[in-house]
Amino acid sequence: QDAIDRKEKRSETFKAAVHGLETDTPALKTEELGRRAPQWVRDNLVTMCMRCKEPFNAITRRRHHCRACGYVVCARCSDYKAELQYDGNRPNRVCQECFIFLTGHTVLEDREGKHKGILEKGAAEVSSRSLLCSSLQLLDKNGKGGTRGWFVIPQDDPLVLYIYAAPQDVRAHTSIPLLGYQVQDMPQSESRHLFQLAQSRQVFTFMADTEELKRRWMKAMARSAAGITHPEEEEEDADP
């Protein structure tokens, strides 16, 4: 029962965090760094450092906030101090990028190019220009458990489903090419809104929070699986 209670609490926290994305204060402009206090990105919206993209864990990689930009960063990426005008020019903990901008100093260590690849797309940026994005649960093979995360089909990459652990993560942890898959409905059972992606022996089972959200995802995935990348293509196909 304790495990169930914890799981439900995490789920509610996740939903509340996602709901708050649209109401958060926008990020500071570059010229405002150090002059205005930033809106901190909440800890529960990220699972990895927003600078170096290394995953957080409870023991060796704690979360810190850059006092200039508000990003959630690891200890290594926030091991810098800079004077901030909004705090009476007192030295504050900042990330490497803000340190370089605010002080003009260079940093010998160069991590540019690390972890570059197809998954190197920030969830918030991709979600703002997506065909569809929301929280979903990807069930395991026995259909009893699985991974809840933030799922996105980007406008500029409409044939791929990106899966993030949290809606403000700066890197997706996996992706699924949708082209050629079949979208299959599953009967509602015990208030579970289920549907599947199937191709040969590969099957993915998803659970949405509502039936309406499930239908939206089925439609979006079906279009991507058929190679339809623009709404007008679908309209042309529907003409007699």
N, C-alpha and C positions, 0 to 999 in steps of 0.2 A: 504494500500500500504506500509506503514511503517513496518507493521508486516511481509509482504512478503519479503521486502528488508532485514530485519534482519535475517529472516529464510535462505534466499539465502546466505547471508554473512557468517552465521554460518556453512552452508553446505560447502562452499568453503574453509573456515578455516580448517574444519575437514579433507577435502580431502588433503589439503596441508600438514597438520600435519601427516597424514598417509603416504603420499608420502615421507616425510622426515625421517620416521623411519629407512629406510634402509641406509641412509647416515649419521645418527648421529654417533658421536664418541662413541666407546664402553665404558661401565662403567669401572671405575678405579678398579684395582686389590686391594685386601685388604692391601698389603704392600705399596701401593701408596697413601693411605688415608692421607691427611694432607700435603703430599709432593708435590702433583701436583693439580692444580686447576681442579675441575671436570667439565664435560659437564652437564649443568643443564637440567633436564627433563622439557619440556615446560608445562606451566600451563594448556594449552588446551588439553593435552593428558591424563589428569587424572581427575576424578570426586571425588576421595576419597584420604585420607591421605595414602601414600605409606608405612607407618609403622603401625598405629593402625587401618587403613581401615575404619575410620569413614568418612561419606560423607561430602564434603565441601558445605557451603552455603554462601551467600553474607554477612550475618549479623554476625553470631556467630562463624564461623569456617573459618578463612582466610588461604590462601595458603602461605607457606614459603618454602625457599630452604635451605637444609642442605649444608653448605659451604664445607663439606668434601666429601660427596658422590654425591651431586647434586639432591637427591630425593626431591619431592614435599611433604611437611609434614605440619601438622596442628601446631598451636601455642603450644599446649600441648606437642607434640612430638619433638618440636625444642627448648624447653625451657632449653637449655644447652649451655655452652660455653667451647671451647677448643682452645688451641694455635695451629695454623696451620703454618707449616714450609714454605709453598709457599707464605704466607702473612707476612713474617718477624716475625713469632712466635707471632703474635697478636691474642688475643682471638676473636673467631668468633662463630656465631650461628651454632650449629650442632644438629643432631638428637640424640636420646638416644643411639642407637647402636654404632654410631661413637664416642660418648662421652666416652662410656665404653672402646672401643678399644684404643682410643687415650690417655686416661688418666689413665686407669687401675682402675678407681673408680667403685664401685658397685652402683646400684640404688635400693633404697628400694622398689619402686613400681614395681610390676611384672605383666605385661599384657600378659605373655605367655599363649597360649591356648585360647585366646579370639577370637571369631568368627570362630573357626575351623569348617570345614565341607566340603561338596562336592564342594562348590563353591570357596573354598580357593585355587585357582590356578591363578597365575599372567598372565595377557593377553600377555605380551611380551614373557615370557618364553614358554607359551603354543603355541603361534603363530609360534615360531621358529621351532617347531617340530609338525606341524599340517598337517592334510590331506588337509585342505582348510581353509583359513581365509581371511576376507575382511570386508569392511563396507557394511551393508545392512539396509533396513528399514522394520521394522515389523509393518504392517498397523493395525489400529483398526478395529472393526467389520463393520463399515460403509465404510471402504476402502478409506477414504478421508484424514486421518491423521495417525499418528503413531509415533513410536520411532525409531530413527536412532542410530545405535550403531556398535560395533565391534563383529562379529560373528566368532566362531572358532569351528571346529571339531578336537579335539586333536588326535594324533596318538596313545597315550596310553589310550584313552577313546573314541574309534571311533564310539560308538553307541549313543553319546550324543552331542547335540549342545549347546555350551556355549555362553551366550550373555553378553557382557561387554558394559558399557556406553561409554568407551573410550579405545583406543588401548594400553595404558600403565597402566590401572587400575590393582591393585593387587588382586582384587576379582571380580568374575562375579556376576551380580545382579540376574541372573536367568539361568535356563537350561531347555532344552527340550529333553527327551529321545526319540530317533528317531525310535527305533525298532517297527515295525508294522504299521507305517504310510504309506500312499499313497502319492506320489509326483505327483502333477497335474499341467500341463501347463495351462497358461491363455493367451488369445490372446493379442497381443500388442495393446495398446490404448493410444493415446496422448503421445507417447514416453515413456510410462511406461512399464517396463519389469517386469511382475508379474508372480508369481507361488505360489502354495499352498502346505501345508502339511495337510492331512486330515485323521482323524481316528474317526469313529463313529460320534458324534456330535461336536467333537473338530476340529476346522479348524484354521490354521495360514496362513496368507497371507503376502508374502514378496515382496519387490521391490528392484531389482538390478539396478546398474548404467548403465549397458550395457547388450545387449542380450547375448554376449559371456560369461559374468560373470554369468548371470542367468543360462545358460546351464551347466556351471561347477558346480554350486551349486545344480542344479536338479540331476545331475549324482552322486555327492558325497552323497547327502541326500538319494537318492534311494538305493545306496549301503549299507549305514548304516541302513536304514529301513528294508533291506532284511537280515541283520545280517552279511554282508560281511565285515570282518575286515582287510583283507590283499589283495593287488592287485592280488596275485597269485590265490586266491580263485575265483576271477572273471574270470581269464583266464581259469581255469579248468572247470568252469561251461559253458564256451562258446565252449569247445571242443565237437565235435560230438561223 
